[in-house]
C-alpha cells in the first residue's frame, strides 16, 4: 500500500490529498529517509510523521485493506512516540493564545455561557449581602423598641 493511502487509512490525515501534500513537504520519513507519496509500505516499517510540531513515530503492524475506524487503528499501528513529544504538544496547547481577543466581534456561545455564569455568581453574592444588611438593620430596629 502507498504511504499516502496508509496514513489516510490509519487516520493520521483527514484526506489522502492532505497526506500526499504533507509527504511532498518532507514531513514523513521511513527508516530515516524522506519518501515520496508513492512509496510502498510493508509490515515492520517505522514511519516518522512530523505533525502539529511534534514527531510521531509509529511502527506498522498490519496493513489495512481500506480506511478503518478509530477504534481499530491500534490493531494496525504501534505508537512509539516518546512521552516528551506529547508533553511538548501539551505545553504548546496550554501556552497558545487561541481564543479571541477583546473587541473581536460578538461573543460566542461559550463566551455567553461564561458571562451568564459569572453574572449569576455576582447576583447571588448581591442577594446574600442584601439579606445581611436587612438582618443588620432589623436587629438594630428591634433593639431600639
GROMACS elastic network, one bead per residue, 0.5 to 0.9 nm:
[ bonds ]
;  ai    aj funct       b0    kb
    1     4     6  0.85363   500
    1     5     6  0.67958   500
    1     6     6  0.63989   500
    1    38     6  0.86792   500
    1    39     6  0.81550   500
    1    40     6  0.53184   500
    1    41     6  0.58138   500
    1    42     6  0.76171   500
    1    63     6  0.73821   500
    1    64     6  0.86281   500
    1    65     6  0.85590   500
    2     5     6  0.53156   500
    2     6     6  0.60720   500
    2     7     6  0.87369   500
    2    37     6  0.66915   500
    2    38     6  0.52528   500
    2    39     6  0.54322   500
    2    41     6  0.61490   500
    3     7     6  0.61142   500
    3     8     6  0.84982   500
    3    19     6  0.85238   500
    3    20     6  0.84058   500
    3    23     6  0.85496   500
    3    35     6  0.84870   500
    3    36     6  0.80271   500
    3    37     6  0.57803   500
    3    38     6  0.64630   500
    3    39     6  0.56758   500
    3    40     6  0.59204   500
    3    41     6  0.58880   500
    4     7     6  0.53394   500
    4     8     6  0.62589   500
    4     9     6  0.85854   500
    4    13     6  0.89957   500
    4    16     6  0.61116   500
    4    17     6  0.78924   500
    4    18     6  0.85940   500
    4    19     6  0.52634   500
    4    20     6  0.52750   500
    4    21     6  0.88878   500
    4    22     6  0.88929   500
    4    23     6  0.73286   500
    4    36     6  0.85918   500
    4    37     6  0.51900   500
    4    38     6  0.71035   500
    4    39     6  0.81622   500
    5     8     6  0.50938   500
    5     9     6  0.59823   500
    5    10     6  0.86722   500
    5    15     6  0.89532   500
    5    16     6  0.59645   500
    5    17     6  0.89995   500
    5    19     6  0.76612   500
    5    20     6  0.82934   500
    5    37     6  0.83013   500
    5    38     6  0.88565   500
    5    66     6  0.84186   500
    5    67     6  0.84783   500
    6     9     6  0.50072   500
    6    10     6  0.62126   500
    6    11     6  0.85160   500
    6    12     6  0.87440   500
    6    16     6  0.87741   500
    6    41     6  0.78701   500
    6    63     6  0.75234   500
    6    64     6  0.76767   500
    6    66     6  0.83507   500
    6    67     6  0.81972   500
    7    10     6  0.53729   500
    7    11     6  0.62310   500
    7    12     6  0.52329   500
    7    13     6  0.63302   500
    7    16     6  0.78012   500
    7    19     6  0.65981   500
    8    11     6  0.50755   500
    8    12     6  0.57871   500
    8    13     6  0.50877   500
    8    14     6  0.64272   500
    8    15     6  0.60094   500
    8    16     6  0.52883   500
    8    17     6  0.87552   500
    8    18     6  0.85275   500
    8    19     6  0.64018   500
    8    67     6  0.69414   500
    9    12     6  0.76624   500
    9    13     6  0.82290   500
    9    14     6  0.89899   500
    9    15     6  0.89351   500
    9    16     6  0.83124   500
    9    64     6  0.72182   500
    9    65     6  0.84695   500
    9    66     6  0.59441   500
    9    68     6  0.59033   500
    9    69     6  0.87271   500
    9    73     6  0.88169   500
   10    13     6  0.80948   500
   10    64     6  0.79143   500
   10    66     6  0.88222   500
   10    67     6  0.64350   500
   10    68     6  0.62916   500
   10    69     6  0.80491   500
   10    70     6  0.77207   500
   10    72     6  0.85543   500
   10    73     6  0.57362   500
   10    74     6  0.89460   500
   10    76     6  0.76016   500
   10    77     6  0.78911   500
   11    14     6  0.64413   500
   11    15     6  0.86025   500
   11    67     6  0.75600   500
   11    68     6  0.76898   500
   11    69     6  0.82067   500
   11    70     6  0.71822   500
   11    73     6  0.77437   500
   12    19     6  0.79541   500
   12    49     6  0.88575   500
   12    51     6  0.89899   500
   13    16     6  0.70112   500
   13    17     6  0.88610   500
   13    18     6  0.65274   500
   13    19     6  0.56833   500
   14    17     6  0.87138   500
   14    18     6  0.70594   500
   14    19     6  0.78505   500
   15    18     6  0.53324   500
   15    19     6  0.64716   500
   15    20     6  0.88291   500
   16    20     6  0.62044   500
   16    21     6  0.86631   500
   17    21     6  0.61832   500
   17    22     6  0.86458   500
   18    21     6  0.50651   500
   18    22     6  0.62162   500
   18    23     6  0.86126   500
   19    22     6  0.52161   500
   19    23     6  0.62321   500
   19    24     6  0.86787   500
   19    37     6  0.80295   500
   20    23     6  0.50904   500
   20    24     6  0.61866   500
   20    25     6  0.86942   500
   20    36     6  0.82000   500
   20    37     6  0.54008   500
   20    38     6  0.87109   500
   21    24     6  0.50469   500
   21    25     6  0.63013   500
   21    26     6  0.89491   500
   21    37     6  0.83031   500
   22    25     6  0.50333   500
   22    26     6  0.67219   500
   22    27     6  0.57390   500
   22    28     6  0.71519   500
   22    37     6  0.89311   500
   22    50     6  0.87594   500
   22    51     6  0.88001   500
   23    26     6  0.52260   500
   23    27     6  0.55125   500
   23    28     6  0.52453   500
   23    29     6  0.81003   500
   23    34     6  0.81748   500
   23    35     6  0.69375   500
   23    36     6  0.62994   500
   23    37     6  0.59058   500
   23    49     6  0.87487   500
   24    27     6  0.74917   500
   24    28     6  0.83405   500
   24    35     6  0.80398   500
   24    36     6  0.64152   500
   24    37     6  0.69348   500
   25    28     6  0.81259   500
   26    29     6  0.73345   500
   26    34     6  0.59660   500
   26    35     6  0.72723   500
   26    36     6  0.83031   500
   26    50     6  0.87922   500
   27    34     6  0.77004   500
   27    35     6  0.89743   500
   27    48     6  0.80721   500
   27    49     6  0.58903   500
   27    50     6  0.50728   500
   27    51     6  0.75086   500
   27    55     6  0.89772   500
   28    33     6  0.85044   500
   28    34     6  0.61585   500
   28    35     6  0.66677   500
   28    36     6  0.86521   500
   28    47     6  0.70974   500
   28    48     6  0.56992   500
   28    50     6  0.63574   500
   29    32     6  0.57011   500
   29    33     6  0.51157   500
   29    35     6  0.55852   500
   29    36     6  0.88833   500
   29    46     6  0.85015   500
   29    47     6  0.58363   500
   29    48     6  0.52577   500
   29    49     6  0.66788   500
   29    50     6  0.88360   500
   30    33     6  0.54292   500
   30    34     6  0.65630   500
   30    35     6  0.67915   500
   30    41     6  0.85941   500
   30    45     6  0.67687   500
   30    46     6  0.58119   500
   30    48     6  0.62890   500
   30    49     6  0.88846   500
   31    34     6  0.84427   500
   31    45     6  0.71021   500
   31    46     6  0.59195   500
   31    47     6  0.67329   500
   31    48     6  0.79559   500
   32    46     6  0.87334   500
   32    47     6  0.83527   500
   32    48     6  0.78122   500
   35    38     6  0.81603   500
   35    39     6  0.63645   500
   36    39     6  0.55394   500
   37    40     6  0.85209   500
   41    44     6  0.87512   500
   41    45     6  0.67492   500
   41    60     6  0.83369   500
   41    63     6  0.82813   500
   42    45     6  0.59375   500
   42    60     6  0.73205   500
   42    61     6  0.88063   500
   42    62     6  0.81901   500
   42    63     6  0.73367   500
   43    46     6  0.88690   500
   43    59     6  0.80584   500
   43    60     6  0.51781   500
   43    61     6  0.54542   500
   43    62     6  0.56700   500
   43    63     6  0.66798   500
   44    59     6  0.61352   500
   44    60     6  0.52034   500
   44    61     6  0.60307   500
   44    62     6  0.81962   500
   45    58     6  0.83637   500
   45    59     6  0.58257   500
   45    60     6  0.55464   500
   45    61     6  0.82867   500
   46    57     6  0.68926   500
   46    58     6  0.56657   500
   46    60     6  0.64455   500
   46    80     6  0.89737   500
   47    56     6  0.80537   500
   47    57     6  0.58116   500
   47    58     6  0.53063   500
   47    59     6  0.62488   500
   47    60     6  0.76362   500
   48    55     6  0.63581   500
   48    56     6  0.55894   500
   48    58     6  0.64518   500
   48    59     6  0.88490   500
   48    81     6  0.88843   500
   49    54     6  0.82313   500
   49    55     6  0.55661   500
   49    56     6  0.50863   500
   49    57     6  0.64802   500
   49    58     6  0.81370   500
   50    53     6  0.64230   500
   50    54     6  0.56284   500
   50    56     6  0.61989   500
   50    57     6  0.87800   500
   51    54     6  0.56672   500
   51    55     6  0.63848   500
   51    56     6  0.72466   500
   52    55     6  0.82145   500
   52    89     6  0.75532   500
   53    88     6  0.88735   500
   53    89     6  0.74496   500
   54    85     6  0.58959   500
   54    86     6  0.77177   500
   54    88     6  0.75973   500
   54    89     6  0.67532   500
   55    81     6  0.72079   500
   55    82     6  0.87565   500
   55    85     6  0.69210   500
   56    79     6  0.76531   500
   56    80     6  0.74575   500
   56    81     6  0.51080   500
   56    82     6  0.80937   500
   56    85     6  0.79342   500
   57    78     6  0.86133   500
   57    79     6  0.62979   500
   57    80     6  0.51103   500
   57    82     6  0.79469   500
   58    77     6  0.63054   500
   58    78     6  0.55042   500
   58    80     6  0.52941   500
   58    81     6  0.68691   500
   59    76     6  0.86822   500
   59    77     6  0.55678   500
   59    78     6  0.50663   500
   59    79     6  0.66114   500
   59    80     6  0.69569   500
   60    63     6  0.71258   500
   60    76     6  0.62665   500
   60    78     6  0.65513   500
   61    74     6  0.89130   500
   61    75     6  0.72284   500
   61    76     6  0.50360   500
   61    77     6  0.51235   500
   61    78     6  0.67138   500
   62    75     6  0.71918   500
   62    77     6  0.68089   500
   63    66     6  0.87964   500
   63    76     6  0.62574   500
   63    77     6  0.85200   500
   64    67     6  0.70973   500
   64    68     6  0.71965   500
   64    76     6  0.68300   500
   65    68     6  0.83550   500
   68    71     6  0.82427   500
   68    72     6  0.63731   500
   68    73     6  0.68175   500
   69    72     6  0.54431   500
   69    73     6  0.67531   500
   70    73     6  0.54557   500
   70    74     6  0.82723   500
   71    74     6  0.70007   500
   71    75     6  0.85148   500
   72    75     6  0.55181   500
   72    76     6  0.72237   500
   73    76     6  0.54230   500
   73    77     6  0.63274   500
   73    78     6  0.87357   500
   74    77     6  0.53917   500
   74    78     6  0.63197   500
   74    79     6  0.81526   500
   75    78     6  0.78281   500
   79    82     6  0.88611   500
   81    84     6  0.83952   500
   81    85     6  0.68888   500
   81    86     6  0.78157   500
   82    85     6  0.55339   500
   82    86     6  0.70748   500
   83    86     6  0.51646   500
   83    87     6  0.61970   500
   83    88     6  0.85637   500
   84    88     6  0.60433   500
   84    89     6  0.85913   500
   85    88     6  0.50016   500
   85    89     6  0.62606   500
   85    90     6  0.86897   500
   86    90     6  0.61709   500
   86    91     6  0.86157   500
   87    90     6  0.50495   500
   87    91     6  0.61445   500
   87    92     6  0.85804   500
   88    91     6  0.51885   500
   88    92     6  0.62233   500
   88    93     6  0.86816   500
   89    92     6  0.51494   500
   89    93     6  0.62715   500
   89    94     6  0.87881   500
   90    93     6  0.50941   500
   90    94     6  0.63296   500
   90    95     6  0.87755   500
   91    94     6  0.51216   500
   91    95     6  0.62381   500
   91    96     6  0.85250   500
   92    95     6  0.51978   500
   92    96     6  0.59506   500
   93    96     6  0.52085   500
   93    97     6  0.85328   500
   93    98     6  0.86650   500
   94    97     6  0.81089   500
   95    98     6  0.88492   500
   96    99     6  0.84757   500
   97   100     6  0.81306   500
   97   101     6  0.88639   500
   98   101     6  0.89402   500
  100   103     6  0.84122   500
  100   104     6  0.65160   500
  100   105     6  0.88736   500
  101   104     6  0.59255   500
  102   105     6  0.82975   500
  103   106     6  0.80977   500
  104   107     6  0.84340   500
  105   108     6  0.89182   500
  107   110     6  0.77911   500
  107   111     6  0.54094   500
  107   112     6  0.61217   500
  108   111     6  0.50267   500
  108   112     6  0.61608   500
  108   113     6  0.86819   500
  109   112     6  0.50409   500
  109   113     6  0.62869   500
  109   114     6  0.87074   500
  110   113     6  0.52112   500
  110   114     6  0.62942   500
  110   115     6  0.86699   500
  111   114     6  0.51561   500
  111   115     6  0.61618   500
  111   116     6  0.85678   500
  112   115     6  0.50822   500
  112   116     6  0.60531   500
  112   117     6  0.85153   500
  113   116     6  0.50184   500
  113   117     6  0.60570   500
  113   118     6  0.84955   500
  114   117     6  0.50975   500
  114   118     6  0.61331   500
  114   119     6  0.86027   500
  115   119     6  0.60557   500
  115   120     6  0.85304   500
  116   119     6  0.50544   500
  116   120     6  0.60901   500
  116   121     6  0.86539   500
  117   120     6  0.51586   500
  117   121     6  0.63908   500
  117   122     6  0.88188   500
  118   121     6  0.52744   500
  118   122     6  0.64207   500
  118   123     6  0.87872   500
  119   122     6  0.50447   500
  119   123     6  0.61349   500
  119   124     6  0.86227   500
  120   123     6  0.50776   500
  120   124     6  0.61841   500
  120   125     6  0.86416   500
  121   124     6  0.51760   500
  121   125     6  0.62720   500
  121   126     6  0.86261   500
  122   125     6  0.51233   500
  122   126     6  0.61151   500
  122   127     6  0.86541   500
  123   127     6  0.61543   500
  123   128     6  0.86131   500
  124   127     6  0.51253   500
  124   128     6  0.62381   500
  124   129     6  0.86894   500
  125   128     6  0.50925   500
  125   129     6  0.62076   500
  125   130     6  0.86277   500
  126   129     6  0.51433   500
  126   130     6  0.61660   500
  126   131     6  0.86982   500
  127   130     6  0.50845   500
  127   131     6  0.62632   500
  127   132     6  0.86373   500
  128   131     6  0.52253   500
  128   132     6  0.62508   500
  128   133     6  0.87565   500
  129   133     6  0.62358   500
  129   134     6  0.85763   500
  130   133     6  0.51092   500
  130   134     6  0.60676   500
  130   135     6  0.84908   500
  131   135     6  0.59981   500
  131   136     6  0.84690   500
  132   135     6  0.50970   500
  132   136     6  0.61186   500
  132   137     6  0.87333   500
  133   137     6  0.62045   500
  133   138     6  0.84369   500
  134   137     6  0.53067   500
  134   138     6  0.59949   500
  134   139     6  0.85392   500
  135   138     6  0.50610   500
  135   139     6  0.60877   500
  135   140     6  0.86504   500
  136   139     6  0.53014   500
  136   140     6  0.64158   500
  136   141     6  0.87904   500
  137   140     6  0.50619   500
  137   141     6  0.61525   500
  137   142     6  0.85983   500
  138   141     6  0.50428   500
  138   142     6  0.61281   500
  138   143     6  0.85856   500
  139   142     6  0.50999   500
  139   143     6  0.61784   500
  139   144     6  0.88470   500
  140   143     6  0.50777   500
  140   144     6  0.64584   500
  141   144     6  0.53286   500
  141   145     6  0.67103   500
  142   145     6  0.55034   500
